[in-house]
Amino acid sequence: MRSELSAWNYIRNNKKTTGTLVVALTMVFIAMYLTSMLLLTTTESVETFMKETPKKLSYLSISFGAYGLRADDYASDEELLLAYDEKTNELAEKLKTVPGIDNAYYTQTIQYVYQSVVGQTGVAVPLMDAADIPGFLTHMEAELIEGKMPTGDGEILADKNIMKNGEYSIGDYFMEKGYGETFKICGVIESPYMISVGTPRGYTNNGWYIVVEKDESITDMTEILKGIGIEVSDTDTVNDSIAYEEMFKTDVEDVLNGVLDVVYLVVMVFLAFTVLIAYVSYMRNRVNEYCLYMSIGYSRSAIYRMIMREMLILFGFGALAGFGLSVLGGVAMHSLLIEAKGLSCRLIMPEQIFYILASFVGIMGILQIPIVYSINAVKTIDAIED
C-alpha cells in the first residue's frame, strides 16, 4: 500500500516561501485581535456605569404634569417651582418607605465625561451635604484611599479610574472645561461602581434629580413610581437598570459590534485576495512536483490531501503565533494605554478568537477553488508526451 505524501517535505525545503505565508497570517491575526481588544475596551469600560452602577443607584426627574401641576394654577413661576420642590421632596420621602430602597433625596448633579477608546460617556455625579457623603460611600461600597473628605462647597471625591481617565491630581479642578474653577478634587475613592460624589457650589449643575440608593432587587423604577401614584410619561426621566441596559445595548454593544463586523469583513476580503494570489503562484511553481507524484502512481485525491495538510499546518502555525503575540501585545497595550487611562479590558477574548479562526477557515474554503482547479489540470508525464 502506497504511503501518504508528506506535508512536511515542501515546508522544510521551502522555509522562506512558507514562512512568509505564516508571518502574513500571524500579522492578520494580531491586527484583528488587537483591533477587537481596543474597540471592546469601550464596552468593557462603560459596562460598569451602565450595568453595574444602576443596580445600586437610580436617577429620577419627574415632570410638572406627573404631579398634576399647571402653570395656570399659580400666580408666579416662583410659586410653581416651590410647589414642584415640595411635591418632589414628598415623593423622595415616599420612596424611602419602599422595601429595597435605602435612601432617596432631591439634589443637584453634575456630569463627568468618561473618555473611552471609541466615544465618550456622561456619568452623573451627585452633589449633597458633606454630612451625607459617608452614608453614600457606604452604600456604594466605596472607601477613601487618598486625600480628605469634602468639608466645604464644591469639593469632589473622584474614583481612582476617573482620576486616571481625566489625568487628574488632588487639587485639580474637576471638569474645568465644563464648569470652570467651580469644583475641586479633594480626595480619591475606590469603588466597584466607579462612582464620584461631591458637595454643591451655588447652582452650577446639569439638573436636579431624585437620587435613589437601592439594592439589586429593584430594577424597574417606573413600576415603583406607579405603585405610589406617579404615572411616568415621555416627559419624565427614569434612569434605572432597565433604561441603562437598553442604552448599553443600542448605543454601545450594537454600534461596536457593527464596527467589528465591518473590520472583520474588510480584513477577510483583503486576506482572501492576497492569500488567493499567493496560493495560485505557490501552486503554479509546484506543477512539476504534482506531475511527478501522479506519474509514479499517486492519485489526485492523495495530492489534494497533502495540500490540505500543508495548509492546515501553515494556517495553524499562523493562528498559534498570532494568538501568542496578540496576548503579549495586549499585555503591553493594557499596561501602557488602557489601564493608564482608567479603562478596562480582557486579555483573553474567546469569542473574538472564534471569529478570527472562522475567518481563517473561510479563507481555506475559498482556496479550494484554485486548489481543485490546479490538481485537475495536472497531467502525468505519459499524458504530456501523448
SVG drawing of the C-alpha trace seen along z (x, -y; Angstrom):
<svg xmlns="http://www.w3.org/2000/svg" viewBox="-55 -86 70 88">
<polyline fill="none" stroke="black" stroke-width="0.4" points="0.0,0.0 1.4,-3.3 2.2,-5.7 0.6,-9.1 2.6,-12.1 4.3,-14.0 3.1,-17.5 6.4,-18.5 8.8,-18.0 7.9,-21.1 7.6,-23.2 11.1,-22.1 12.7,-22.7 11.0,-26.0 11.2,-27.8 11.3,-31.3 8.1,-30.8 6.1,-29.0 7.5,-31.3 6.3,-34.4 2.8,-33.0 2.9,-32.1 4.1,-35.6 1.3,-37.2 -1.3,-35.0 0.2,-35.9 0.1,-39.6 -3.5,-39.4 -4.4,-37.5 -2.6,-40.2 -4.3,-43.0 -7.8,-41.6 -7.3,-40.6 -5.8,-43.9 -8.3,-45.9 -11.1,-44.0 -9.4,-44.5 -9.2,-48.2 -12.8,-48.5 -14.2,-46.3 -12.3,-48.2 -15.1,-50.8 -17.7,-48.1 -15.8,-46.7 -15.1,-50.1 -18.6,-51.7 -20.3,-48.4 -19.6,-49.4 -21.5,-52.7 -24.4,-51.2 -24.9,-47.8 -23.4,-47.7 -23.9,-51.2 -27.6,-51.2 -28.0,-48.2 -27.3,-50.4 -28.3,-53.9 -31.1,-55.4 -31.8,-59.0 -35.4,-60.4 -36.5,-63.6 -40.3,-63.9 -42.2,-66.5 -44.7,-69.0 -47.5,-67.2 -46.8,-63.9 -47.5,-65.8 -50.7,-67.4 -49.1,-70.9 -50.2,-73.5 -48.7,-76.9 -52.2,-78.5 -52.9,-77.5 -50.2,-79.7 -49.7,-83.4 -46.0,-83.3 -43.2,-80.9 -41.7,-81.1 -44.9,-79.7 -45.0,-77.0 -41.4,-76.0 -42.0,-76.0 -44.9,-73.6 -42.8,-71.4 -40.0,-71.2 -42.5,-70.3 -44.0,-67.5 -40.6,-66.2 -39.4,-66.1 -42.7,-64.3 -42.0,-61.8 -38.5,-61.2 -39.9,-60.5 -42.4,-58.0 -39.6,-56.2 -37.7,-55.7 -40.6,-53.6 -40.3,-51.1 -38.6,-47.8 -35.2,-47.7 -34.7,-51.4 -32.2,-52.6 -32.4,-56.4 -33.8,-58.9 -33.2,-62.7 -33.6,-65.6 -30.3,-67.1 -28.2,-68.7 -26.0,-66.6 -23.1,-67.4 -21.6,-65.2 -18.2,-63.7 -17.3,-62.9 -15.6,-59.5 -13.4,-59.2 -13.1,-55.7 -11.2,-54.4 -14.2,-55.0 -16.6,-57.8 -17.3,-59.1 -19.9,-58.5 -21.6,-61.0 -21.5,-59.9 -23.7,-61.5 -22.0,-62.9 -24.5,-63.7 -23.9,-66.7 -25.0,-66.6 -24.3,-67.9 -20.9,-66.9 -22.6,-65.1 -24.5,-62.8 -21.4,-61.7 -20.2,-59.0 -23.5,-57.2 -23.5,-57.4 -19.9,-55.9 -21.0,-53.1 -24.0,-52.3 -21.7,-52.3 -19.1,-50.2 -16.5,-53.0 -13.6,-54.0 -11.3,-57.0 -7.8,-55.9 -6.1,-59.3 -6.8,-62.9 -9.6,-64.0 -13.4,-64.0 -15.3,-67.1 -16.0,-69.7 -16.6,-72.9 -18.5,-73.9 -17.6,-72.5 -15.3,-69.7 -15.3,-66.4 -14.3,-62.8 -13.3,-61.1 -12.9,-57.4 -9.3,-56.3 -10.1,-55.3 -11.7,-58.6 -8.6,-60.3 -6.6,-58.3 -9.1,-58.9 -9.1,-62.7 -5.4,-62.8 -6.3,-64.5 -4.4,-65.1 -5.8,-66.1 -6.2,-69.8 -7.2,-70.0 -10.4,-71.5 -13.0,-68.8 -14.2,-69.1 -12.7,-72.6 -13.7,-72.9 -17.3,-72.4 -17.6,-74.1 -14.6,-76.4 -13.0,-76.7 -16.1,-75.6 -15.4,-72.1 -12.0,-71.0 -10.9,-67.4 -10.1,-66.9 -9.8,-63.1 -9.7,-59.8 -12.0,-56.9 -12.2,-53.3 -15.4,-51.5 -16.5,-48.6 -19.1,-51.0 -16.6,-53.8 -18.7,-56.5 -17.8,-60.1 -19.6,-62.4 -19.2,-65.9 -20.8,-69.0 -22.6,-71.7 -21.3,-75.1 -24.1,-77.5 -26.4,-76.3 -23.8,-75.1 -25.2,-71.7 -26.6,-69.5 -30.0,-69.4 -31.8,-68.3 -32.7,-64.7 -34.1,-62.4 -31.2,-60.1 -32.4,-56.7 -30.0,-54.4 -31.4,-50.9 -30.4,-47.2 -30.3,-44.9 -33.9,-43.7 -35.3,-46.9 -34.7,-47.2 -37.9,-49.0 -38.4,-52.3 -41.3,-53.1 -43.3,-50.3 -42.2,-51.6 -43.4,-55.1 -46.7,-53.8 -47.2,-52.0 -47.1,-55.3 -49.3,-57.2 -46.8,-58.6 -47.6,-57.7 -44.4,-58.1 -44.6,-59.6 -42.1,-60.6 -41.6,-64.0 -40.1,-62.2 -36.6,-60.8 -36.2,-57.5 -32.6,-56.3 -32.8,-52.8 -31.3,-49.4 -33.8,-48.8 -33.1,-52.1 -29.3,-51.8 -29.4,-48.2 -31.3,-49.2 -28.9,-52.2 -25.9,-49.9 -27.2,-47.5 -28.3,-50.0 -25.7,-52.8 -22.6,-50.7 -22.9,-47.0 -24.8,-47.1 -22.7,-50.0 -19.3,-48.5 -20.4,-45.0 -21.4,-46.6 -18.0,-48.3 -16.3,-45.0 -18.3,-43.2 -17.1,-45.8 -13.5,-45.4 -13.7,-41.6 -15.3,-41.8 -12.6,-44.3 -9.7,-42.2 -11.2,-39.0 -11.7,-40.4 -8.1,-41.7 -6.8,-38.4 -8.7,-36.3 -7.4,-38.4 -3.8,-38.4 -3.7,-34.7 -5.5,-33.7 -2.9,-35.4 -0.1,-33.9 -1.5,-30.4 -2.1,-30.5 1.5,-31.4 2.5,-28.9 0.8,-26.0 2.0,-27.1 5.5,-26.7 4.8,-23.2 3.1,-21.9 6.2,-19.7 6.1,-18.3 2.4,-17.3 3.1,-15.9 5.8,-13.7 3.6,-12.4 0.9,-11.4 3.4,-9.8 4.7,-7.5 1.2,-6.4 -0.2,-8.9 -3.9,-9.9 -5.2,-13.4 -7.0,-12.8 -3.7,-11.9 -2.1,-15.1 -5.2,-17.1 -4.9,-15.6 -1.2,-16.6 -2.0,-20.1 -4.7,-20.3 -2.4,-19.0 0.2,-21.6 -2.5,-24.3 -3.6,-23.2 0.0,-23.3 0.6,-26.8 -2.7,-28.3 -2.3,-26.5 1.2,-28.0 -0.1,-31.4 -3.0,-31.2 -0.9,-29.9 1.9,-32.5 -0.8,-35.2 -2.6,-34.3 0.6,-34.2 1.9,-37.6 -1.6,-39.1 -1.7,-38.3 1.8,-39.7 0.8,-42.8 -2.4,-43.0 -0.5,-43.0 1.7,-45.8 -1.2,-47.8 -3.2,-47.2 -0.3,-48.5 0.8,-51.4 -2.5,-52.7 -5.7,-51.1 -5.0,-50.8 -3.2,-54.1 -6.4,-55.9 -8.6,-54.3 -10.1,-51.9 -10.5,-48.1 -10.4,-45.2 -10.0,-41.4 -6.7,-40.0 -8.3,-36.7 -11.4,-37.0 -12.7,-33.6 -15.5,-34.9 -13.0,-37.0 -10.6,-34.1 -13.5,-32.1 -14.4,-34.8 -10.8,-35.1 -10.4,-31.3 -13.7,-31.3 -12.2,-33.8 -9.2,-31.6 -11.5,-28.6 -13.5,-30.8 -10.3,-31.7 -9.3,-28.0 -12.7,-27.3 -12.2,-29.9 -8.8,-28.4 -10.4,-25.1 -11.3,-26.7 -7.7,-27.2 -6.5,-24.0 -9.1,-21.7 -8.6,-23.5 -4.8,-23.2 -4.9,-19.5 -7.4,-18.6 -5.1,-20.4 -2.1,-18.3 -1.1,-15.6 1.3,-12.7 4.5,-12.6 3.0,-10.0 -0.1,-12.2 2.2,-15.1 4.2,-13.1 1.0,-12.0"/>
</svg>
